[in-house]
């Protein structure tokens, strides 16, 4: 598939994420099987899948609200804590509402 047909959310993923998705598909969506392949526990694989889902959701939101998407991306990538992210997003949205 030519690169211009690859969805933007997929282009933003890292190689490790793409490998995880591939392994997940090859395991028919079995988190237990993926956990065995990686040699980790089921909860570890579940957490990785949840973070991957968050990254995809954040990438889809970035066009509508780039600032909010950036804050969420920082939180998902553990660059800032979740409470700080929520505070920044709430303050940003409140200031936008006040300007209207």
trRosetta pair geometry for C-beta under 8 A, 3 or more apart (Angstrom, degrees):
i j d omega theta_ij theta_ji phi_ij phi_ji
1 5 5.1 -108 175 77 102 122
1 6 6.4 120 115 -64 119 81
2 5 5.3 87 68 6 78 103
2 6 8.0 -133 105 -18 45 84
3 6 5.5 -42 -157 12 47 117
3 11 7.7 80 -172 -103 90 115
6 10 5.2 -113 173 84 95 122
6 11 5.5 116 113 -63 115 91
7 10 4.7 88 65 6 85 105
7 11 7.2 -149 98 -10 44 87
8 11 5.5 -54 -149 31 36 115
8 12 6.7 33 156 -20 66 105
8 59 6.7 -172 119 161 90 113
9 12 6.1 -59 -157 32 32 111
9 13 7.5 43 147 -34 60 97
9 56 5.1 61 177 -147 130 74
9 59 4.2 134 -121 100 78 133
9 60 5.7 -8 -79 -58 129 80
10 13 5.8 -41 -161 9 42 116
10 18 7.7 78 -169 -97 87 102
12 55 7.5 -163 112 164 111 104
12 59 4.9 178 52 -116 152 138
13 17 4.0 -120 -174 87 107 135
13 18 5.5 128 114 -52 125 83
13 21 7.7 13 168 -15 164 134
13 52 7.8 35 -126 -147 118 93
13 55 6.9 103 -101 125 81 136
13 56 7.9 -1 -72 -79 111 82
14 17 4.9 101 55 3 71 103
14 18 7.3 -139 98 -3 39 87
15 18 5.7 -56 -150 38 34 111
15 19 6.3 36 152 -19 67 105
16 19 5.7 -54 -148 37 31 112
16 20 6.4 36 151 -22 64 104
17 20 5.5 -52 -150 33 32 114
17 21 6.5 34 151 -19 65 103
17 52 5.8 152 -145 -120 104 107
17 55 7.2 -80 -125 76 152 156
18 21 5.6 -49 -148 34 34 113
18 22 6.4 38 151 -21 64 104
19 22 5.5 -51 -149 35 33 114
19 23 6.3 30 154 -16 66 106
20 23 5.8 -57 -147 39 30 108
20 24 6.1 35 152 -23 65 108
20 34 7.7 62 -160 -162 76 131
20 48 6.4 -129 -149 146 151 126
20 49 7.8 -161 156 -84 125 66
20 52 6.6 -143 98 -77 139 150
21 24 5.5 -54 -147 35 30 116
21 25 6.4 29 155 -18 64 105
21 52 7.3 174 -67 -176 92 149
22 25 5.9 -58 -152 36 28 108
22 26 6.3 24 154 -15 65 110
23 26 5.6 -55 -142 41 32 110
23 27 6.1 24 157 -13 66 110
23 34 5.6 110 129 -125 108 95
23 37 5.9 -167 -169 101 129 157
23 38 7.7 97 139 -50 162 98
24 27 5.9 -63 -147 43 26 105
24 29 6.3 36 169 -104 84 42
24 31 7.9 3 -128 -90 93 59
24 34 5.6 4 -94 -85 65 142
24 49 7.2 118 -106 -102 143 110
25 28 7.6 33 178 -78 35 25
25 29 7.4 18 -109 -55 35 65
27 30 4.6 -111 151 50 101 88
27 31 8.0 127 115 -62 139 17
27 33 3.9 175 -156 95 121 127
27 34 5.0 -147 29 -56 166 79
27 37 7.0 -120 -71 -17 132 137
28 33 7.6 56 44 34 81 154
30 33 3.8 60 97 10 118 112
30 34 6.6 167 96 -12 64 82
31 34 5.4 -54 -146 39 37 113
31 35 6.1 44 152 -25 67 103
31 42 5.8 82 127 -149 109 84
31 45 4.9 157 -168 110 92 128
31 46 5.9 41 -164 -71 151 76
31 49 6.8 -76 -107 -21 115 148
32 35 5.7 -51 -150 32 29 114
32 36 6.7 29 151 -18 61 103
32 42 5.9 -15 -96 -99 64 111
33 36 5.7 -52 -152 34 33 112
33 37 6.5 36 150 -21 65 105
34 37 5.5 -52 -149 34 34 115
34 38 6.4 17 158 -4 67 108
34 45 5.0 133 99 -148 110 144
35 38 6.2 -66 -145 48 27 98
35 39 8.0 -156 163 19 55 5
35 40 5.5 -104 -152 79 75 69
35 41 6.1 -28 -158 153 129 15
35 42 4.9 -62 -59 -81 162 50
35 44 6.9 117 -124 61 99 95
35 45 4.4 -108 -75 -18 85 138
36 39 7.3 27 -174 -75 30 40
38 44 7.8 -136 100 106 133 121
38 45 6.7 151 39 -85 137 104
40 44 4.1 -90 154 81 124 145
40 45 6.2 146 88 -46 112 84
41 44 4.7 103 59 1 76 104
41 45 7.4 -145 99 -1 44 85
42 45 5.8 -59 -152 38 35 108
42 46 6.2 37 152 -22 69 107
43 46 5.3 -52 -143 37 35 116
43 47 6.3 39 156 -22 66 103
44 47 5.8 -51 -150 33 29 112
44 48 6.6 29 151 -17 62 105
45 48 5.6 -53 -149 36 34 112
45 49 6.3 35 152 -19 66 105
46 49 5.7 -55 -149 37 31 111
46 50 6.3 33 152 -20 65 106
47 50 5.6 -53 -147 36 31 113
47 51 6.4 30 155 -17 65 105
48 51 5.8 -55 -148 37 31 109
48 52 6.3 34 152 -21 64 107
49 52 5.6 -54 -148 36 32 114
49 53 6.4 36 152 -21 65 103
50 53 5.7 -51 -150 34 32 113
50 54 6.5 34 150 -20 64 104
51 54 5.4 -50 -149 34 35 115
51 55 6.5 39 151 -22 65 101
51 76 6.0 135 -156 -170 82 92
52 55 5.6 -49 -149 32 33 113
52 56 6.6 32 152 -17 64 103
53 56 5.8 -55 -151 36 32 110
53 57 6.4 31 152 -18 65 107
54 57 5.7 -56 -147 39 32 112
54 58 6.2 33 155 -21 66 107
54 72 7.5 -146 173 167 98 104
54 76 4.6 -178 120 -116 124 124
55 58 5.7 -54 -146 36 29 112
55 59 6.4 30 156 -20 64 106
55 73 7.4 68 -127 -123 71 78
55 76 5.6 162 -74 148 71 152
56 59 5.8 -55 -149 34 30 111
56 60 6.6 28 153 -18 63 106
57 60 5.8 -59 -153 35 32 110
57 61 6.5 26 153 -17 66 110
58 61 5.7 -61 -149 38 33 110
58 62 6.7 54 152 -49 65 93
58 69 5.4 127 -178 -153 79 78
58 72 4.5 -166 -116 109 115 120
58 73 5.1 149 155 -71 148 76
58 76 6.1 -118 -23 -10 151 148
59 62 5.8 -29 -154 -6 35 120
59 69 7.4 96 -99 -162 22 123
59 73 8.0 81 -66 -89 64 113
60 63 7.8 -49 176 16 38 99
61 64 5.7 -67 -166 44 58 108
61 65 6.2 -27 163 48 94 89
61 68 6.6 -78 143 99 124 107
61 69 4.8 176 98 -89 92 101
61 72 7.1 36 69 39 140 153
62 65 7.6 -96 -139 72 23 49
62 66 5.6 45 -173 -112 71 61
62 69 3.6 150 -97 169 67 171
62 70 7.7 88 -124 -46 95 63
62 73 7.9 30 -84 -42 113 126
63 66 7.5 16 -117 -67 13 80
64 69 7.9 123 57 -43 73 117
65 68 3.9 16 124 27 123 117
65 69 6.0 148 91 -21 70 87
66 69 5.6 -57 -144 38 31 113
66 70 6.3 35 157 -24 66 103
67 70 5.7 -53 -152 31 30 112
67 71 6.6 28 152 -16 64 104
67 92 5.8 -168 120 -155 133 152
68 71 5.8 -54 -150 36 33 110
68 72 6.3 31 153 -17 66 107
68 89 5.5 71 -129 -127 89 101
68 92 6.6 -168 -74 92 82 147
68 93 7.7 48 -84 -59 123 98
69 72 5.7 -56 -146 40 31 110
69 73 6.1 34 154 -23 66 106
70 73 5.6 -54 -146 35 29 112
70 74 6.5 32 154 -20 63 103
71 74 5.8 -53 -152 34 31 112
71 75 6.6 29 151 -16 64 106
71 80 7.5 -53 -158 58 70 142
71 85 5.1 142 161 -146 97 83
71 88 5.1 -164 -130 96 142 129
71 89 5.5 -173 95 -63 152 90
71 92 7.7 -157 -21 -5 151 148
72 75 5.6 -56 -150 38 34 111
72 76 6.2 34 153 -20 68 106
72 85 6.5 100 -93 -171 42 131
72 89 7.5 53 -56 -76 84 134
73 76 5.7 -52 -143 37 31 110
73 77 6.1 16 160 -4 65 112
74 77 6.1 -66 -143 50 25 100
74 79 4.2 -83 -162 65 80 115
74 80 4.7 32 136 15 116 104
74 85 6.7 179 80 -95 97 109
75 78 7.4 29 -179 -80 33 31
75 79 7.5 -80 -61 48 23 74
75 80 5.7 -52 -81 74 65 85
75 81 7.2 16 -127 141 86 15
75 82 5.5 89 -159 -98 122 56
75 84 7.7 -177 -92 72 101 85
75 85 3.8 -12 -66 -60 133 157
80 84 4.7 -105 169 85 111 130
80 85 5.6 136 101 -57 114 86
80 88 8.0 18 133 -2 158 141
81 84 5.0 93 61 9 78 104
81 85 7.1 -142 99 -7 40 90
82 85 5.5 -54 -148 35 34 115
82 86 6.4 34 155 -19 66 104
83 86 5.8 -53 -149 35 31 111
83 87 6.4 33 152 -20 64 107
84 87 5.6 -55 -149 36 32 113
84 88 6.3 30 155 -17 66 107
85 88 5.9 -57 -148 38 29 109
85 89 6.2 24 157 -15 65 110
86 89 5.9 -59 -145 40 29 109
86 90 6.1 28 158 -18 65 109
87 90 5.9 -58 -146 38 26 110
87 91 6.3 23 158 -16 64 109
88 91 5.9 -57 -145 39 28 109
88 92 6.2 30 155 -21 64 109
89 92 5.7 -55 -146 36 29 114
89 93 6.3 24 158 -14 65 108
90 93 6.0 -59 -145 40 28 106
90 94 6.1 29 156 -20 65 109
91 94 5.7 -54 -144 37 29 112
91 95 6.3 27 158 -18 64 106
92 95 6.0 -58 -150 36 27 107
92 96 6.5 27 152 -18 63 106
93 96 5.6 -52 -148 35 34 113
93 97 6.4 34 153 -19 66 105
94 97 5.7 -55 -148 36 32 111
94 98 6.4 33 153 -21 65 106
95 98 5.6 -50 -145 34 34 113
95 99 6.6 38 154 -24 63 105
96 99 5.8 -57 -154 31 32 113
96 100 7.2 38 149 -29 62 100
97 100 5.9 -48 -160 18 37 116
